[in-house]
Amino acid sequence: MTQVFHVSEPLGARCSTEKLRGALPKNIVEPFVALRFSHLDIQLGYRALERMAQAAVDTRAEMVYSDRRDGVSPHPVIDYQEGALRDDFDFGGLWLVRTESLREFLNDTEDLRFHAPYALRLFLSRRGRIYHLPEMLYSEVETDLRKSGEKQFDYVDPRNRDVQVEAEEVCTRHLKQIGAYLAPGDYDALPADATAFPVKASVVIPVRNRERTIADAVRSVLEQQADFSFNVIVVDNHSTDSTTQQLQSFAADERVCVIVPDRTDLGIGGCWDMAVRSEHCGEYAVQLDSDDLYSAPDVLQRIVDKFEEESCAMVVGSYRMVDFSLNTLPPGIIDHREWTEANGRNNALRINGLGAPRAFRTSVLRTIGFPNTSYGEDYAVGLRLSRRYRIGRIYDELYLCRRWEGNSDAALSLEAVNRNNLYKDSLRTIELKARQNLKK
């Protein structure tokens, strides 16, 4: 194949429109441009760019990206799909894009300080296909060696606020252009419900093998002070340590309901679904993980008050990351201020989480249900509810999230990170299609 690409200078994962414009010479004649969105030293494999260009021609793709190596270690990435709207999607540091499409983007797009690459790939996705070539075509050395559980909160770090606001603006414009934007305040009325609930609120705790923390979690609920009745539903998912025995110490308290599922195939979502459909569940179902604590005795009261003040289908609070001595860990309070009344349910398609503790109006939740997974189950429900109903937010700290090795997101392998990202992207694709269908 003859030379059909121009190779840019290193641009960086975040770069301005002006800098991206400078990477495209005015007299360029090559049909493709290889954009180097990395400051790392990229070592191209044998005929790597020729292979990417060939794939672009054969698939008529607007953009091609590939797997790579981190030094000598394989670094596979995942396929792009319509719902891959998060601004941290891992394309790697080398993209091959069509020159004419890049030129059109630069002529039409607004000036951006940080997110020209993000805006570009959303633009390209509207024009045509973004193709993942699953071949190790180059290598680069990763310099961000933090664990996955540390990286995942970058988007809620107040120091990155300006960067995130711009990303939200870029994503919102994209949603409007593809017919998936939801206008602020355009909510459905909550359905009428005549169910006689046993209590006003139920705290749901799915648990498996948390002998070190489960008693603390249950006591955190029982110490709540409220002007309504409440209970705690613990779904003991066949623990093999002393968790079951720990729970037996609360047998005398009628507010503690322990469910042991008959089946053995339940993830966290399945346990939640079983709890909210049980006869013990109250009008509102409130989250508490088995290794975490409420931060004050008025948490349940504040959550229920929010439901009734704003007629919400879901309420999301804020939490603080702590160690087992309750010392604050970076980044401290996670308040998810990217969720705003004006644009939260649109921005939810860009970010990877909605905050905690989460609480649900049980009658509405029962019509939807949880997917039977142990990752992303709450995000799936939050997206679905936000499509139609108001989500209430409490930005004050309600919850202490105790971090330890072994948490689901503390230090994941690349394979697990890819699997989790692929799943959440699929949830976003489903939600994107559902929102587009609302307009038809």
N, C-alpha and C positions, 0 to 999 in steps of 0.2 A: 504494500500500500504506500502511495506517495505521501509526503508530509501534508497532513490535513489539520494540524493543530498548532496553536500558539500557546506557549507556557508562560503563565504570569509570574511575577515576583511573589514572595511570601506575603500574604495579606492579613493573616490572623483570623481566629474563629469569630471574633467580633470586629467588624470594620465598617467604616462609613461608606455611604454611597459615593462620596468624592474619591475615596481611596480605591474603591472598586472600579470607578470610571477611569481612573488613571492606569488601571491594569490592562485596558483595552486600547491599543494604538489605533489612531484614526484611520490608518491605511491598511489595517489588517485584511488579509485576503483568505486566510485559512477558515474552513467552515466550522471548526471547533476551537474552543479555548479551554486549556487545562488550568483551572483555578486552584491555587495552593492556599487553602484556608488553614494554614498552620505556620507557626514560627519554628516548628521542629524541622530538623534535617531529614528530608524525605529522600529515600534511596529507591529509585525506580527499579522494578524487576525487568526481566528480559522482555523487550518490546511491549511494555506495559501500556503506554499511551496508544500505540497502534491497536492493541487489543480492545481498549475502551472505545476508540473511535469506530472500530469494526462493529462492536456491539451496538453503538449508537445508530450507525447506518442500518444495520440489519433489523433492529427493533423500532426504528424511527423514534427513538427516545429523545426527549428534550435534554436529558441529563443522565449521565452514567456515573455510578460510584462503585467501589469494589471492596472486598475484604483486604486486610493488610496484615503486617506483622509488627508487633511491638518488640523491636530488636529482632530476636529470633523466634519469639513466641507467637503462634497464630492468634489473630484478632478478627474473628468473623463478626460481621454485623448483620442486621436483620433487614428484611424487605420493607420497602416503603409502601404505605397504603394511604388512602384518603384521610383516615383519621390520625395519621402521624403528624399532628399539629403542634406537638411540643417543640419549643425552640431549641432543646438540647438533643434532638435526634442525632445519632452518631452516623454521619456519612463518612467520617474520616477526614483527613486533611487534603484530599485530592478529588476534585470534581471535574468532570468533562462536560461542558455545556455547549449548545449550539450558539455560534457567534451571532447570528441574526436575532435569536431570542434574547441573548444577553444585551445586545445593542438596543433592542426595543424596550427592554426593562429599564435600562439606564436613561433612555429618552423620556419615559413615561412616569417613572417612580418619583416620589417625594424625597427630599433630602433626609437621610437617616444618619444618626451618629454612631449607632452600635450594630444595628440589625440588618444591614444590607444583605448579608448571606441568607438570613431567614426570609426576608421579603422576596429575594430572588427565587429561592426554591419553591415558595408558595406560588409565585407567578408562573414558574415553569410547570408546576403541577396542574395549573389551570389550563395551560396550553397543550399539555400532552403527558407522556409517560416519563416517570423517573425510574430508571432501571438499575437494579442491584445485580452486578456481575459477581457471582460468588467465587472469585479467584483471588489468591493472595498476590496482588500486583505490585505492591510497594511495601516499604517498611518505614516506620518512624518510631522514635523512642518517647514513650509517655513520660511526662514530667510531673503530672499531678498524681501522686502516689497515695492520696488519701483513700480510705476505705469507702465503699459505696454508701454506707450509712452516713458518712460525713458529707459527701458530695451532694446528696439528694436535697439538702436544705439550702443550697446556694440561692435558689430563686425566692426564698423568703427572708434572706439576709437584708436588713435595712440598708446596708451599704450598697446593695445592688438595685435599689428602688428605681432609679432613673432608667436603668437598663431594662428592668421588667416592665415599666410603664410603656416604653417604646415597643417592646415585644407585644404587649397587649394591644396596642394601637394597630400594629401590623396584622396581627391575627384577626382582630375585629373587622378590619377592612376586607380581609380575605373571606370571612364568613358572610359578609354582606354581598360580596361578588358572586359567591356560589349558592346563595339563597338559603343559608343555614343560620342567619342571624336572628336572635329573638329580641324583640323590643322590650325595654324596661317597663315593668309594671303590668305587662300583658299576661296575667296569670288566670288560670281556671279557678273557679270557686271550689272550695273543699266539698267533697260529696257528703251528703247527709248520712248520718250513721246512728242507728238505734241500739247498738251493742251495749249490753250491761257489763262493764269491765269490773273485775274484782277489786282493783286499786286504781289510783290515779296514774301512778308511774311505776314502771318496772325497770330495774337496772339489770342488763343482760351481760353475763360473764361467761363466754366460752372458755374452757380450760382443758389442757392436757399436760400432765407432768409439770406442774408449777408448785411443788411442795414448799418451796422457799418463800413464795409470795402470795398464794391464794388466800390465806387467812387475813393478811393485811388488806387485801382488796375488798373482801367481804366486810370486814370491820369498817372500812372507809365508807361503805354504803350505809351500814347500820347506824353510824354516827351522824348521818344527815338529819337536819332539823327542817321540817316542812309543815305547812298547815293543811296537808292532805295525806292520804294513806299511800304507802309505797312498799314494794318488796324487792327482793333480789332473786333473779333466776340464774342459777349456775348450771351450765350444760357441761357435765363432766364427761369428756369424750374418751372414755376408756383409759384413764390414767393408769400407769403401771408403777408409779412411785407412791408416796404417802399422801398425795393430793386428796384422794377419796377419804382417807382417815381424818385429814385436816378438816374437811367439810363436815364430817360427822360431829365435830365439836359444836356446830351451830344447830344441831337437830332440835334443841328446845325452843328455838326462836322461830315462830310461825311465819315470820317475814322472809325466811330463807327457804327457797324452793330449789331442790337439786333434781335435775333431769339427767338420767343416763340413757342415751339413745339405744334402741334395739339394734340399729345397724352400725356398721363399722367403717362406712365409706364417707363419713361427713368431714368436710373441711370447716373452716371457721364460718363461712357463709351458711353452710348447711346447719350448723349448730345455732346460729342466729335465727334462721328461718324456723327451725323447730321451736325455739323459745317464743317467738312472737306469735306463733299459731297455737301455742299451748293455752290451756284454760287459766293459767296463772298470770298471763300477761295483762298489764294495765293499759290504760288509754294512750300512754306514751311509753316508748321503749328507749332506754338511755344506755349508751355504751360505757363499759368499763373493762379494759383488758385485764387479764389475770395477774399481770405483774405491775400494774399501775395503781395510782391513788387519786382520789379527789383532793383538791388542794384546800378546801374549806368546807364547813358543814352546811353551807347554804347553796351548794351547787345545784341540787335537784330543784330547789325552790326557784332559782333564777332561770333554769331551763324551762320549767313548766310555765312560769310567768311569761317568758318570751313567746312560747307557743300561743298562749291565750291573748296576749297583747296584739300580736301581728297575724293571727290566723295562718300559721306556718304549717307546712307538711313535714319540715325537717328543721332542726336547729343545730348549728355547729359552733362550738366554743373555741377556746385557745388553750394551749398547753405549754409547759416548760420542760425542757429536756434536763434530766437529773441523773446522777449516779445512785448507787444503793445507799449512800449516806445522805441523799437528797441535796447534794451539791450541784449547782447549775453547770450544765455542759453546753458547749457551743452548739448552735447559735443562741441558746437561751429560750426566750419565749417565742413560740411559733404561733402567730396570730392570723396568718393568711389574710392580710389586708388587701390582697389582690382581689378578694371577693368583695365587690361593692354592690350596693343596691342597683346602681345604674347598669353594671355590666358583668356582674359576677357569673351569671349562668352562661355567658358567652366565653369569658375568660377560663371557665372550668374546662373547656375543651383544649386549652393550651397547657395547663399546669397538670402536675401528676398526683395531686391530692387535694382534699377539701378541708382538712383540719380535724381536730378532735377536742373534746368528746362530741360524738355525733348522737343525735336523738331523733326519733321518728314518731309521727302520729301513726299509731298501730293500725287503725282501720285502713289508711291509705297504703301503708307498707304491705299489708296482707294481700292487696290486689296486685302487687308487683313481685314481691319475694326476692330473696337473695340468691345469687348464683352460688353453687356449692363448690367454692374455691377457698383457698387460704391466702389469697393475695388479690387485691383489687376489688373484693366483693363489696366493700363500702363505697368505693368510687363508682362502681356500676350503678348502685342504687341512687347515689347522689346525683349523677348525671340524669338518670331517668326522672327523678322527682323534679329537678330544676327545670326540665323541659316544660312542665305544666304548672308547678306550684311555687309559692314563695318559700325561700330558704332564709330562716332567721339566723343572724350572726351575733355572737357575744365575743367581743374582742379582748375581754379581760381573761386572765388566767383562771381556768377551772380545774386543771388536770395536771398531774405530775407523771410524766412519761419516763419510767426508769429504764435506762439503757444498759444492756449487758450483752456480752458475746452470746450469740445464738438467737437474738431477736431476728425477725424475718428480714430486716433490711440493714443489719449492722455491718456485715463484711461478706458480701455475696461474691460468688465466682462470676466470671464473665458470662458463662453459660446461663446462670440464674438471672443475671441482670438482663440479658437479651430475652430470655423467656418472659420475664415480668414486663419488660417494655413492649414486647410484641402483644401480650395480652391486653395491656391498657390501650395500646394503639387500636386493637380490634374493638374494644369498648367504645372508643371515640368514633371509629368508623360506623358502628351501629347507630350511635347517637346522632352523628352527622346526617346519615341517611334519614333517620326518623324526623329530624328537624327540617330537612329539605322537603320531606313529604307533607309536613304541616302546611306548606305554602301552596300545595297543588290542589 
